[in-house]
Amino acid sequence: MSKLLNEAEVRKLIPIGHSKYYELIGSGALRSVKIGRRRFVTEQAVSDYISGLDQAAA
């Protein structure tokens, strides 16, 4: 089971700014879930996003 990460935790794993974080979520590049008024990203979604970067660079 993946842990739910908030914005600050995701930004520690992926060195991006606040605006880029919401841009990635809005475009669907970084999958997220909404619980109440807050948005969370799973550890698996972060891993998938990073893997996609590796594949794009290759």
N, C-alpha and C positions, 0 to 999 in steps of 0.2 A: 504494500500500500504506500502510495506517495504522500508526502507531507505537503500541506498547503502553505505556500509562501506569500507574504505580503510584499508590497512594492519595495520596501527597504531591503528585505532579504534577497529578492531577485536581483536588485541592482548591485548587491555585494558579489553575486555570482557572475553577473554579466555587467561589465563596466559601461553602463549607459546612463544618460540623464533622464530626468523626469519626463520630458516631452517625448523622447525616443521610446521610453517604456510604453506610454499610452499609444504611440503611433504603431508599435509592433502589435499590441493587443487589438487595436482597431482594425488593422489590416489582416488579422488572423495568423500572422507569422508566429506569434507567441500566444498559445491557447490559454484561456483563462476561464474561471468560473465566478459567477456573481452570487454572493450570499448576503442577502439583505441589501445594504447600500455599498458594501465593500466588494472589491474584486481581488481574487487570489489566483496564483499560478501554481501548478503542481511541480514537484521536482522533476517528474518525467517530462513535462512540457518544456522546462528549461533545458534538460538533456537533449530532447529532440531538436530544439532550436539550435543548440550548439553543434549538434551533429549535422544539421542542414548547412551550417556555415562551413564546416569542414568539407562537405561534399561540393559546395559551390566553389570553394577555393581550388579544388582538385581538377 
